[in-house]
Amino acid sequence: MEPAGLVCFLSGERTLISHCDKLFPPPPLRTLCRISAPRRERKKIRFAAILTGRTSQRELDTRAVATARFNFHKKNLYYSVVHSPDMPRPKAIRFLGAEGAILEEQLLTENTYQNVTGKLCGVWWRVPRSYRQMLREEKVHIALLTVAPPAPGIVDEPRHLGGQIARYKGLNTELFSSLLEAAPENPARGVGGTAIITASSSAPSIHLSVVFNGAFSPDDVADVPLIVRLASDKHIVLDEVVRIHKPIHELNTLEVRSAVKNADLKLLARSKLHLSVQSKHHPEYRLHGDISVRVSCDIFQATLSSVEADDSFGMDLADLSSPHPATTSAAGMSWMYLARDGSLLYNVRLDDLDSPLTGLHLIAGKGRGRRQDIENLTDSFRNGWANGSVDRLTPRELEQLYGGELSVSVTLGDKENVVKGRLSMHPAADPRLVDAPLLLKRPNQKTPAGTVGMAWVSVDKDCSLLYEISLTGYGLEQRLLELYLEDIPVMASNAPISRKKIVEFYGPLVEGFTIGLKDIDLARLHSGMSFLNVVDQKSNTSILQTHIESLRLPPSCLPRISDNDLPQDEDSPMQERSCLYDGRFYKEGDLWRASSDMCSMCNCKNGRPSCEPIPCPATNCPNPTKKKGDCCPSCYNMSIASDESKGCQLGGLFHHAGSTWYPFLHPNGFDKCTLCTCDANSLQIRFDRQRCPPLNCPLSEAYKPANSCCKVCPPTTSHPLIPATVQGDYSQPKTTQDILNEGGCIYITKIPYMNGEEWHPRIASHGVEKCITCRCKNGQVNCTRKDCSACRRKNSKEDECCRQCFHHRKRMSGVNTRKHR
């Protein structure tokens, strides 16, 4: 747990430091302290929502249905969504207030986890206090947008499938879920439901909590019997009649508890059972759906070490290099998740094996008691990796998986359980939505064997670095550690070294994000030149390290340079900047010919390589010639035309005697106003500056046109008279109906807008949202949001929208979420 008292934040980065009285930030940074969040904010609170046409804020005539689960933890709202197969994949998700005001909106992306599980996953970071109160009071709605936005942003149309976020029974113990759709014969529209299912294997039983609408006919008005049936393809497991005293148009709930057989629980775990809810007197009003693993997006992960996970923390060791009982230097990591068919997909990586691997098992049990072998994974191990699926998990094993009672055990030679790690559950949201985590390994033998870590790293659409670090090893709980993002000059000699502190932390787990990454940081992440380094602050030694080989960046964050170029930090001294081009580093101001095109000149400017074609000056001879190595023809004297050894040197480049060219002047590029000539007799360079004609206007009024060497006077023009416009009759104001008849719109505020009118909407407690522009066109309102990632460039703070982005990110920049075991 976090220590009580104050929590400090370093402005400019999302950083948390415990014990404010013992730690001081560097002088350039500003320290902000606040009281730790109350414990009620740290407790996990679960919510759910059913999204149908009837539950949407604007009722829809549709057969599409979706359900969502929410996990509110440490001020973050993690969400998971499953929708009906015939519904187009949603493009965005929106959180709304009770009156339809936009609280938060996020674009949805695709990745491996979501494609395999069929779920939509994400997180709303740092939910504002007023919205957290609305969430607790069940005044927040969710909406799925299936229309692709024409630009970065969200299109506001009435076809948003939505529903209310609320608490329901059984969410804390949910193991299985079901999405209920209207049966083909059901005449009701905009209906559906979800089932929250809990199973117990100790005394075989099942508990169903169903939230639904659309199982009633218009004649069902009171004390309506419903048939709840749970069945496989071969037999009926459960068939109960439940009475609903007063059916509600929007949503209804019912509960069923029943004892079942162990064989039925196995069918449940293998997604072989189906659920239906129907009216007893009007059976055509039926909802049905398959039962699968719970809707929540979950990932199960473990660091694999020779140190037993249950005993690896809380030991009082004087130094990290103290003797320890580790019996091998092998280390690794594992992560798993459940597919939509209930199978467990596993990934295991092991490195530094000092003995042959003879066993790899998934086992159950905690502590040093008796352990049960769940699955033998040995045959799938190849070249340091084990990948595959386990398709026979029982309800009891699922309970153990969600409860943190499953472990990965490795046998090396004749030593059993020499490397192991206990699987812990985490929400599958950024940064865990990347394809694979990174293995943090010991850089040298000074770090005790058994110390290992795994890191999830990603970059979001705002170009912020998101990270989650899990560590295992002796004595780490008592030591202050530092996480650095750095590059190591192993790619080329004399490469510049960059090091950026991300966070200071205690304990086995730290997660958060860092904003304000510069182009150089993004370029290194994109090109695979970045490393994560965990350093012990007291000894200033590296404990664990990993290479970020390649990180997928959003298009808006991609560095605007070529693949072989390496930008530099604009805040670094000029003499320290350098450019990486085609595997070689160049100093600031260096000139060279491009390797791919010898007729292009490159230079290192502000730490970035820049290349441009060599322009050719005009010639004044009838037959200009080009010698070997020349890019441009010149007027050579016939007496020296055959001698190619004579010439002049300028900027390290050779020019034949008699040739002419434009000089390349760092940092402005080619100077086309100056002509250089290598004198054929003296072999001296002559510089001829273009002469400009006299001006017939004051010098203060003259200007230089683009691509011109000389200033010119502004043209003198006469302005024609502007004809008077015909004034319309505006004495009678238009009514709301007149505006609507002419293609106008009515928005959330009930204020009419004329056809073609644009405005910024007012969103809840934020006031006028300058980043969103709404436009009325032919009776339809379209709203688009400006992407904050476009505000990273210079002079963007002058834009009103960007000022809101900077204010929002500054408010969030001092926050870092930390976990302790």
C-alpha positions in Angstrom: 0.0 0.0 0.0 1.1 3.6 -0.5 2.3 5.3 2.7 -0.1 7.6 4.3 0.4 11.4 4.2 1.4 13.5 1.2 2.1 12.4 -2.3 4.5 14.5 -4.4 4.3 15.1 -8.1 7.0 16.6 -10.3 5.4 18.9 -12.8 6.1 18.1 -16.4 6.0 14.3 -15.9 3.5 12.0 -14.4 5.6 11.0 -11.3 4.8 9.9 -7.8 7.3 10.0 -5.0 6.5 8.7 -1.5 7.9 10.5 1.7 7.9 14.1 0.6 10.1 15.0 3.6 13.0 12.8 2.3 13.1 13.5 -1.4 13.7 16.7 -3.3 13.3 17.2 -7.0 16.0 18.9 -9.2 15.9 22.7 -9.0 14.4 23.3 -12.5 11.3 21.2 -11.6 8.3 22.4 -9.5 7.1 20.0 -6.8 3.4 19.6 -6.2 2.0 17.7 -3.2 -1.5 16.6 -2.4 -3.1 14.3 0.2 -3.4 10.7 -0.9 -6.7 9.6 -2.4 -9.2 8.2 0.0 -9.5 4.5 0.2 -12.9 4.4 -1.3 -11.3 5.7 -4.5 -8.8 2.8 -4.5 -11.4 0.0 -4.0 -12.4 -1.7 -7.2 -16.1 -1.0 -8.1 -17.7 -2.9 -10.9 -20.5 -1.7 -13.2 -22.3 -3.0 -16.2 -24.5 -1.7 -19.0 -26.8 -3.2 -21.6 -27.0 -1.2 -24.9 -30.2 -1.6 -26.9 -32.4 0.6 -29.0 -34.7 1.1 -26.1 -31.9 2.0 -23.6 -30.3 4.5 -25.9 -30.9 8.2 -25.1 -32.6 8.5 -28.4 -34.7 5.3 -28.9 -33.6 3.4 -32.0 -35.4 0.9 -34.2 -32.6 -1.7 -34.4 -31.9 -5.3 -33.6 -28.3 -4.6 -32.6 -27.4 -5.1 -29.0 -24.2 -4.8 -26.9 -23.2 -5.2 -23.3 -20.3 -3.6 -21.3 -18.5 -4.2 -18.0 -16.6 -1.5 -16.1 -14.0 -1.7 -13.5 -13.4 1.5 -11.6 -10.0 1.5 -9.8 -7.8 4.3 -8.6 -9.7 6.9 -10.4 -9.5 5.0 -13.7 -12.5 3.5 -15.5 -11.6 0.3 -17.4 -14.2 -0.8 -19.9 -14.9 -3.9 -21.9 -17.6 -4.2 -24.6 -19.1 -7.1 -26.5 -21.6 -6.5 -29.3 -23.8 -8.7 -31.5 -22.1 -10.2 -34.6 -24.3 -8.5 -37.2 -23.5 -5.1 -35.7 -20.7 -3.1 -37.5 -17.6 -2.8 -35.4 -17.9 0.4 -33.4 -15.4 3.2 -34.3 -15.6 5.1 -31.1 -17.1 5.1 -27.6 -18.6 8.0 -25.8 -19.5 8.7 -22.2 -22.5 10.9 -21.7 -24.3 12.7 -18.9 -28.0 12.1 -18.1 -28.9 15.0 -20.5 -26.7 13.9 -23.3 -23.7 16.1 -22.6 -20.4 14.6 -23.7 -18.1 13.7 -20.8 -15.5 11.7 -22.6 -15.0 10.3 -26.1 -12.4 7.8 -27.4 -11.6 6.4 -30.8 -11.4 2.6 -30.8 -8.5 0.8 -32.3 -7.9 -2.9 -33.3 -5.2 -5.2 -31.9 -4.4 -8.9 -31.5 -6.1 -9.2 -28.1 -9.4 -7.6 -29.2 -9.5 -9.6 -32.5 -9.0 -12.9 -30.7 -11.4 -12.3 -27.8 -14.0 -10.3 -29.8 -14.0 -7.6 -27.2 -13.5 -3.8 -27.2 -11.2 -2.8 -24.5 -9.9 0.5 -23.1 -9.6 2.9 -20.2 -10.7 6.3 -19.2 -7.7 7.7 -17.4 -8.1 9.9 -14.3 -11.9 10.4 -14.3 -12.6 13.9 -12.9 -14.1 14.1 -9.4 -17.5 15.4 -10.5 -17.8 12.6 -13.1 -16.9 10.0 -10.5 -19.8 11.3 -8.4 -22.1 11.0 -11.4 -20.8 7.4 -11.9 -21.6 6.4 -8.3 -25.0 8.0 -8.7 -25.6 6.0 -11.9 -26.0 9.1 -14.0 -23.5 8.2 -16.7 -24.4 6.6 -20.0 -22.3 4.9 -22.7 -22.8 5.1 -26.4 -21.1 3.2 -29.3 -20.6 5.0 -32.6 -20.6 2.7 -35.6 -20.1 5.5 -38.2 -16.6 6.1 -39.3 -15.5 9.7 -38.6 -14.6 11.6 -41.7 -11.6 13.2 -39.8 -10.0 12.7 -36.4 -13.1 13.1 -34.2 -16.6 11.7 -33.8 -19.7 12.2 -35.9 -22.7 13.1 -33.9 -25.7 11.3 -35.4 -28.8 9.9 -33.8 -27.8 6.2 -34.4 -25.8 5.8 -31.2 -26.5 2.5 -29.5 -26.3 3.3 -25.8 -27.3 2.4 -22.2 -27.0 3.4 -18.6 -23.9 2.4 -16.5 -25.2 0.9 -13.2 -24.4 -1.6 -10.5 -25.9 -5.1 -10.7 -25.7 -8.2 -8.5 -23.1 -10.8 -9.2 -20.5 -8.5 -10.9 -17.9 -9.1 -8.3 -18.0 -12.9 -8.7 -18.9 -13.1 -12.4 -17.2 -16.0 -14.2 -19.3 -16.2 -17.3 -21.5 -13.8 -19.4 -24.1 -14.0 -22.1 -25.3 -11.4 -24.6 -29.0 -11.9 -25.3 -30.4 -11.0 -28.7 -34.0 -11.0 -30.0 -34.9 -14.3 -31.6 -35.8 -14.1 -35.3 -39.5 -14.5 -34.5 -39.5 -11.8 -31.8 -41.5 -8.9 -33.2 -40.1 -6.4 -30.6 -37.4 -4.0 -31.9 -34.5 -2.4 -30.0 -34.4 -5.1 -27.4 -31.8 -7.4 -25.8 -30.1 -8.3 -22.6 -27.1 -9.6 -20.7 -26.6 -12.3 -18.1 -24.1 -12.1 -15.2 -23.3 -15.7 -14.3 -21.5 -17.1 -11.2 -20.8 -20.8 -10.7 -19.6 -22.7 -7.7 -17.6 -26.0 -8.0 -17.4 -26.8 -4.3 -21.2 -27.3 -4.1 -22.1 -27.4 -7.8 -24.5 -24.6 -8.4 -25.1 -21.6 -10.7 -26.5 -18.1 -10.2 -27.9 -16.0 -13.0 -28.6 -12.3 -12.9 -30.3 -11.2 -16.1 -30.8 -7.6 -17.2 -33.1 -7.4 -20.3 -36.0 -5.9 -22.2 -38.2 -7.2 -25.0 -39.4 -10.5 -23.5 -42.9 -9.2 -23.0 -45.8 -8.8 -25.4 -48.0 -5.7 -25.3 -50.6 -7.7 -23.3 -48.1 -8.5 -20.5 -48.7 -5.7 -18.1 -48.5 -7.3 -14.6 -47.4 -10.5 -12.8 -45.9 -11.9 -16.1 -44.4 -15.4 -16.0 -41.1 -15.8 -17.9 -39.3 -19.0 -18.7 -35.6 -19.0 -18.1 -33.9 -22.0 -19.8 -30.3 -23.1 -19.7 -29.6 -25.9 -22.1 -27.0 -27.6 -24.3 -27.6 -29.1 -27.7 -28.5 -32.4 -26.1 -30.3 -31.7 -22.8 -31.8 -29.0 -20.6 -29.7 -28.0 -17.6 -32.1 -25.5 -16.0 -35.7 -24.6 -16.7 -37.3 -22.1 -14.3 -40.4 -19.9 -14.3 -39.8 -16.4 -12.9 -42.6 -13.9 -12.4 -42.1 -10.2 -13.1 -44.6 -8.2 -11.1 -44.4 -5.0 -13.3 -42.6 -5.1 -16.6 -40.7 -2.0 -17.6 -40.2 -0.8 -21.1 -36.5 0.1 -20.8 -34.9 -2.5 -18.5 -35.9 -5.4 -16.2 -33.9 -7.7 -13.9 -34.4 -11.3 -12.7 -32.3 -13.8 -10.7 -32.2 -17.5 -10.7 -30.2 -19.9 -8.4 -30.1 -23.6 -9.0 -28.0 -26.6 -8.2 -26.4 -28.3 -11.2 -24.3 -31.3 -12.0 -20.5 -31.2 -12.3 -20.9 -32.4 -15.9 -23.0 -29.3 -16.6 -20.4 -27.0 -15.1 -17.8 -28.5 -17.5 -20.2 -27.7 -20.4 -20.5 -24.2 -19.0 -16.7 -23.7 -18.9 -16.4 -24.9 -22.5 -19.0 -22.5 -23.9 -21.4 -25.3 -24.7 -24.5 -23.9 -23.0 -27.2 -21.5 -24.3 -29.5 -19.2 -22.3 -33.0 -18.1 -23.3 -35.6 -15.9 -21.6 -39.2 -15.8 -23.1 -42.7 -15.0 -22.2 -44.6 -18.1 -21.1 -47.9 -17.0 -22.7 -46.4 -15.4 -25.8 -43.3 -17.6 -26.5 -42.5 -15.6 -29.7 -41.2 -12.8 -27.4 -37.9 -14.6 -26.8 -34.3 -13.6 -26.1 -31.4 -16.0 -26.5 -27.6 -16.1 -26.5 -24.6 -18.3 -26.0 -22.7 -18.4 -22.7 -19.0 -17.7 -22.8 -16.2 -16.4 -20.5 -17.0 -13.1 -18.8 -17.1 -9.9 -20.8 -14.3 -8.2 -18.8 -11.0 -7.7 -20.7 -8.4 -9.5 -18.5 -4.8 -10.5 -18.9 -3.0 -12.9 -16.6 0.8 -12.3 -16.2 3.7 -13.6 -14.2 7.5 -13.0 -14.0 9.4 -16.3 -13.9 12.2 -16.4 -11.4 14.2 -18.7 -9.2 12.9 -16.6 -6.3 9.5 -17.9 -5.2 6.9 -15.2 -6.0 5.2 -15.7 -2.6 8.5 -15.1 -0.7 10.3 -12.7 -3.0 9.4 -9.5 -1.1 9.7 -8.3 2.5 13.2 -9.8 3.1 15.6 -7.5 4.9 18.8 -7.8 2.8 21.6 -5.2 3.3 22.5 -5.1 -0.3 21.3 -6.3 -3.7 24.5 -8.2 -4.1 24.1 -10.1 -0.9 24.1 -14.0 -1.0 20.8 -15.5 -2.0 19.4 -19.0 -2.4 18.9 -18.7 -6.2 19.9 -22.0 -7.9 19.9 -20.8 -11.5 20.3 -17.7 -13.6 17.3 -18.6 -15.8 14.5 -16.0 -15.9 11.4 -15.4 -18.0 7.9 -14.1 -18.2 4.4 -15.4 -19.1 1.1 -13.8 -20.1 -2.2 -15.5 -20.9 -5.8 -14.6 -21.7 -9.1 -16.3 -22.4 -10.4 -16.5 -26.0 -14.0 -16.2 -26.9 -14.4 -20.1 -26.9 -13.1 -20.4 -23.4 -9.6 -21.7 -24.3 -6.7 -20.2 -22.4 -4.0 -18.8 -24.8 -0.6 -18.9 -23.2 2.8 -17.3 -24.0 5.9 -18.2 -22.0 9.5 -16.9 -22.6 12.6 -18.2 -20.9 16.1 -16.8 -21.2 19.6 -17.7 -19.9 18.9 -21.3 -19.3 21.9 -23.0 -17.8 20.4 -26.5 -17.9 18.1 -28.3 -20.4 14.4 -27.6 -19.9 12.8 -30.9 -18.9 9.4 -29.6 -17.7 7.0 -26.7 -18.1 3.7 -26.9 -16.3 0.7 -24.8 -15.5 -0.1 -25.7 -11.8 -2.7 -24.7 -9.2 -2.2 -23.9 -5.5 -0.8 -21.2 -3.3 2.1 -21.2 -0.8 4.0 -24.4 -0.2 1.1 -26.7 0.1 0.1 -29.5 -2.3 -0.1 -28.3 -5.9 -2.2 -29.7 -8.7 -0.9 -30.1 -12.3 -3.3 -28.3 -14.7 -1.5 -28.7 -18.0 1.8 -29.9 -19.3 3.2 -27.2 -21.7 6.6 -28.8 -22.2 6.0 -30.1 -25.8 5.2 -26.5 -27.0 8.6 -25.1 -25.9 10.9 -24.1 -28.8 13.8 -21.7 -29.0 13.1 -20.1 -25.6 9.3 -19.7 -26.3 6.2 -21.8 -25.5 3.0 -20.8 -27.2 -0.3 -22.6 -27.4 -3.8 -23.0 -25.8 -5.4 -24.9 -23.0 -9.0 -25.8 -23.8 -10.0 -27.9 -20.8 -10.2 -25.4 -17.9 -13.0 -26.4 -15.4 -15.0 -23.8 -13.4 -12.8 -24.6 -10.4 -9.7 -23.8 -12.5 -11.3 -20.6 -13.8 -12.0 -19.6 -10.2 -8.3 -20.3 -9.4 -7.2 -18.4 -12.5 -9.2 -15.3 -11.5 -8.2 -15.7 -7.9 -4.5 -15.7 -8.6 -3.9 -19.3 -7.6 -2.4 -20.6 -10.9 1.4 -20.6 -11.5 3.8 -21.4 -14.2 6.5 -23.9 -13.1 9.8 -24.7 -14.9 11.9 -27.8 -14.3 15.6 -27.6 -15.4 17.5 -30.9 -15.5 16.5 -32.9 -12.4 15.5 -29.8 -10.4 11.7 -29.4 -10.1 10.1 -25.9 -9.7 13.5 -24.2 -10.0 11.9 -21.3 -11.9 8.3 -20.3 -11.3 5.9 -17.4 -11.2 2.3 -16.9 -10.0 -0.2 -15.5 -12.5 -2.0 -12.3 -11.4 -4.9 -10.7 -13.2 -4.8 -7.2 -14.7 -7.2 -5.2 -16.9 -6.4 -5.5 -20.7 -6.0 -1.8 -21.4 -3.2 0.4 -22.6 -0.3 -0.3 -22.3 -1.2 -4.0 -22.2 -2.9 -4.0 -25.6 0.4 -4.2 -27.4 1.3 -7.6 -29.0 3.8 -8.6 -26.3 5.5 -7.3 -23.2 9.3 -6.8 -22.8 11.5 -9.0 -20.6 13.7 -7.0 -18.2 16.9 -9.0 -17.6 20.1 -8.5 -15.5 22.7 -6.5 -17.5 25.5 -8.1 -15.5 26.3 -10.6 -12.7 26.2 -7.9 -10.0 22.5 -8.1 -9.9 21.4 -11.3 -7.9 20.2 -14.2 -9.9 16.4 -14.4 -9.7 15.8 -10.7 -10.3 13.6 -10.3 -13.3 10.9 -8.0 -14.6 8.4 -7.6 -17.4 7.4 -4.3 -19.0 4.3 -3.3 -21.1 5.0 -0.1 -23.1 2.9 1.8 -25.6 2.4 5.3 -27.1 -1.1 6.7 -27.2 -2.7 9.1 -29.7 -1.5 12.1 -27.6 2.1 10.8 -28.0 2.4 10.0 -24.3 4.4 7.0 -23.2 2.4 4.5 -21.2 4.2 1.9 -19.1 3.5 -0.9 -16.6 6.6 -2.5 -14.9 6.4 -5.7 -12.8 9.5 -6.9 -10.9 10.5 -9.9 -8.9 13.7 -10.2 -6.8 15.2 -10.1 -3.3 15.2 -6.8 -1.5 13.4 -4.7 -4.1 10.6 -3.7 -1.7 13.0 -1.7 0.5 14.9 0.1 -2.2 14.1 3.3 -4.1 14.3 2.5 -7.8 14.4 4.7 -10.9 13.1 3.9 -14.4 15.0 5.5 -17.3 14.3 5.7 -21.0 17.6 5.8 -22.8 19.6 4.8 -25.8 22.9 3.0 -25.8 25.4 3.8 -28.5 25.8 0.3 -29.9 24.3 1.1 -33.3 27.2 3.3 -34.5 30.4 4.7 -33.1 30.4 8.2 -31.5 26.6 8.0 -31.2 25.1 10.6 -28.9 23.8 9.3 -25.5 20.3 10.3 -24.3 18.8 9.5 -20.9 15.4 10.5 -19.6 14.1 9.6 -16.1 10.6 8.4 -16.2 9.7 7.7 -12.6 11.0 6.8 -9.1 9.2 4.1 -7.2 9.3 1.4 -4.5 8.0 -2.2 -4.7 7.2 -4.8 -7.4 4.8 -2.8 -9.6 4.7 0.7 -11.1 2.4 2.0 -13.8 1.7 5.4 -15.3 2.4 7.6 -18.3 4.8 10.3 -19.3 3.7 13.2 -21.4 5.7 15.7 -23.5 7.9 13.2 -25.4 10.0 15.1 -27.9 10.5 14.2 -31.5 13.9 12.6 -30.7 12.3 10.3 -28.1 9.5 9.3 -30.5 12.0 8.7 -33.3 14.2 6.4 -31.1 11.1 4.5 -30.0 10.0 4.1 -33.6 13.4 3.1 -34.9 14.2 0.6 -32.1 17.0 2.5 -30.5 15.5 2.9 -27.1 16.1 0.9 -23.9 14.3 0.7 -20.5 16.7 0.7 -17.6 15.8 0.1 -13.9 18.4 1.6 -11.7 19.0 1.3 -7.9 19.2 5.0 -6.8 21.5 4.3 -3.8 24.3 2.5 -5.7 23.5 4.1 -9.1 23.8 0.7 -10.7 21.6 -0.8 -13.4 19.5 -3.7 -12.0 17.3 -4.7 -15.0 17.3 -3.6 -18.6 15.5 -4.3 -21.9 15.7 -3.2 -25.5 12.6 -1.7 -27.1 13.2 -3.3 -30.5 10.3 -1.7 -32.3 7.3 0.2 -30.9 4.2 0.9 -33.1 3.4 4.6 -32.9 0.1 6.3 -33.9 0.4 8.0 -37.3 0.2 11.5 -35.7 3.2 10.7 -33.5 5.5 9.3 -36.3 8.7 11.3 -36.7 8.7 13.4 -39.8 12.0 12.2 -41.0 13.3 9.3 -43.0 14.1 5.9 -41.5 17.9 6.5 -41.4 17.6 9.9 -39.8 17.9 10.6 -36.0 16.6 13.9 -34.7 18.2 15.6 -31.8 16.9 17.4 -28.7 16.6 21.0 -29.7 17.4 22.0 -26.1 20.8 20.3 -26.1 23.9 22.5 -26.9 24.7 22.9 -30.6 28.1 21.2 -30.3 26.5 18.1 -28.8 24.1 17.5 -31.6 24.7 15.0 -34.4 22.8 13.2 -37.1 22.6 9.6 -37.9 22.4 9.0 -41.7 22.8 5.6 -43.3 24.6 4.1 -40.3 27.0 6.9 -39.8 26.9 9.9 -37.4 27.7 13.5 -38.7 28.5 16.5 -36.6 26.5 19.7 -36.7 27.2 21.6 -40.0 28.8 18.7 -41.8 28.2 18.3 -45.6 28.1 15.1 -47.6 26.6 13.7 -50.7 23.6 11.4 -50.3 24.5 7.7 -50.6 21.5 6.9 -52.7 21.9 10.0 -55.0 25.2 11.6 -55.5 23.5 14.6 -57.0 21.8 15.4 -53.7 23.6 17.4 -51.0 23.0 16.7 -47.3 23.9 18.6 -44.2 23.4 18.2 -40.4 21.1 21.0 -39.3 19.9 21.3 -35.7 20.7 17.6 -35.2 18.6 16.5 -38.2 20.0 15.4 -41.6 18.5 17.3 -44.5 19.1 16.4 -48.2 18.1 18.3 -51.3 18.9 18.0 -55.0 21.8 20.0 -56.3 20.4 22.8 -58.5 22.2 23.6 -61.8 23.0 27.2 -62.8 22.2 28.4 -66.3 25.0 28.2 -68.9 25.9 30.8 -71.6 27.7 28.5 -74.1 26.1 26.5 -76.9 27.4 23.1 -75.9 27.9 22.7 -72.1 29.6 19.5 -71.1 29.4 17.3 -68.0 32.6 15.5 -66.7 32.7 12.4 -64.6 31.4 13.1 -61.1 29.6 16.3 -62.2 25.9 16.7 -61.6 25.6 19.8 -63.7 27.0 20.7 -67.2 29.5 23.6 -67.4 31.2 25.7 -70.1 34.7 24.1 -70.1 37.7 25.6 -71.9 38.6 23.1 -74.6 42.3 23.3 -73.6 41.6 21.8 -70.2 38.5 19.8 -71.0 40.4 16.5 -71.1 42.3 17.1 -67.8 40.0 15.9 -65.0 42.7 16.0 -62.3 42.7 19.8 -61.9 40.0 21.5 -59.8 39.1 23.3 -56.6 38.1 22.1 -53.1 35.2 23.7 -51.2 33.6 22.3 -48.1 35.4 19.0 -48.6 33.9 18.6 -52.1 35.9 18.5 -55.4 34.9 20.8 -58.4 36.6 20.4 -61.8 38.5 23.4 -63.2 36.2 25.7 -65.1 33.0 24.4 -63.5 30.3 26.5 -62.0 27.9 25.8 -59.2 25.8 27.3 -56.5 27.4 27.2 -53.0 25.7 25.3 -50.2 25.7 27.5 -47.1 24.8 25.9 -43.7 22.2 26.1 -42.4 20.2 27.8 -45.2 21.0 25.5 -48.1 21.9 26.4 -51.6 22.5 30.1 -52.3 21.2 30.7 -55.8 22.1 34.3 -55.6 25.8 33.5 -55.7 27.6 31.7 -58.5 30.9 29.9 -57.8 33.5 29.3 -60.5 36.7 27.3 -60.3 39.1 29.4 -62.3 40.7 27.2 -65.0 44.1 28.9 -64.7 44.6 29.9 -61.1 42.4 27.1 -59.6 41.0 29.7 -57.3 37.3 29.9 -56.5 35.6 33.1 -57.7 32.3 34.2 -56.1 30.0 36.3 -58.2 27.0 37.8 -56.4 24.0 38.7 -58.5 23.6 42.4 -59.0 20.2 44.0 -58.3 18.6 46.9 -60.3 18.0 50.2 -58.5 14.6 50.6 -56.7 12.1 53.4 -57.6 10.5 53.2 -54.1 11.7 53.6 -50.5 13.7 50.6 -49.3 11.3 50.3 -46.4 8.4 49.6 -48.9 10.4 47.1 -51.0 10.0 43.4 -50.5 11.7 40.2 -51.7 9.5 37.7 -53.6 9.8 34.0 -53.1 12.8 32.4 -55.0 14.1 35.9 -55.8 17.5 37.4 -55.0 16.5 41.1 -55.3 13.9 43.2 -53.6 11.2 44.8 -55.8 8.7 47.6 -55.2 5.1 46.8 -54.6 2.8 47.1 -57.5 0.5 50.1 -57.7 -3.2 49.1 -58.2 -6.5 50.9 -58.1 -9.3 49.4 -56.1 -12.7 49.4 -58.0 -15.8 50.6 -56.2 -17.7 47.8 -54.4 -21.3 47.8 -55.5 -23.8 48.1 -52.7 -25.5 44.9 -51.7 -29.2 44.5 -51.7 -30.4 44.4 -48.1 -33.0 41.8 -47.1 -36.0 42.4 -44.8 -35.0 41.2 -41.3 -37.7 43.1 -39.5 -39.6 39.9 -38.7 -37.4 37.3 -36.7 -37.6 33.7 -37.8 -39.4 31.2 -35.6 -38.0 27.8 -34.7 -40.2 26.1 -37.2 -39.1 28.5 -39.9 -35.4 27.6 -39.2 -36.2 23.9 -39.2 -38.2 24.2 -42.5 -35.1 25.7 -44.1 -32.9 22.8 -43.1 -32.0 24.0 -39.5 -31.3 21.8 -36.5 -32.2 21.3 -32.9 -29.2 20.3 -30.7 -29.0 19.1 -27.1 -29.5 22.6 -25.7 -32.8 22.8 -27.6 -31.5 26.0 -29.3 -32.3 26.1 -33.1 -29.4 26.5 -35.4 -29.7 27.7 -39.0 -28.7 25.5 -42.0 -24.9 25.9 -42.4 -24.3 27.4 -39.0 -21.3 26.3 -36.9 -20.7 26.5 -33.2 -18.7 25.0 -30.3 -20.9 22.9 -27.9 -21.1 23.3 -24.2 -20.1 20.0 -22.5 -21.1 19.4 -18.9 -18.9 21.2 -16.3 -16.2 22.0 -18.9 -18.1 24.8 -20.5 -17.6 25.6 -24.1 -15.5 23.0 -25.8 -13.2 24.8 -28.2 -11.8 21.5 -29.6 -15.2 20.4 -30.9 -16.9 22.1 -33.8 -20.5 21.3 -34.7 -22.2 22.1 -38.0 -25.8 22.1 -39.0 -26.4 20.8 -42.5 -29.8 19.9 -44.0 -31.3 19.1 -40.6 -28.4 16.9 -39.4 -25.7 17.9 -36.8 -22.2 16.7 -37.3 -19.6 17.3 -34.6 -15.8 16.8 -35.1 -13.1 17.0 -32.5 -9.6 18.4 -33.2 -6.9 15.9 -32.4 -4.7 17.1 -29.5 -1.7 15.4 -31.0 -1.7 18.1 -33.6 -0.9 20.6 -30.8 2.6 19.2 -30.3 4.2 21.6 -32.8 5.6 25.1 -32.1 3.3 28.1 -31.8 0.3 25.7 -31.2 -0.4 27.3 -27.9 -1.9 30.3 -29.7 -4.8 28.1 -30.8 -7.8 28.1 -28.4 -8.3 24.4 -28.7 -4.6 23.6 -28.1 -4.7 25.8 -25.0 -7.4 23.6 -23.7 -5.4 20.5 -24.5 -2.3 21.9 -22.8 -4.4 22.8 -19.7 -5.9 19.4 -19.6 -2.6 17.6 -20.0 -0.9 19.9 -17.5 -3.6 19.0 -14.9 -3.0 15.3 -15.5 0.8 15.5 -15.9 1.6 15.2 -12.2 -0.2 11.9 -11.6 1.2 8.4 -11.5 -0.6 5.3 -10.4 1.3 2.9 -8.3 0.5 -0.5 -6.9 2.1 -2.5 -4.1 1.8 -6.1 -3.1 
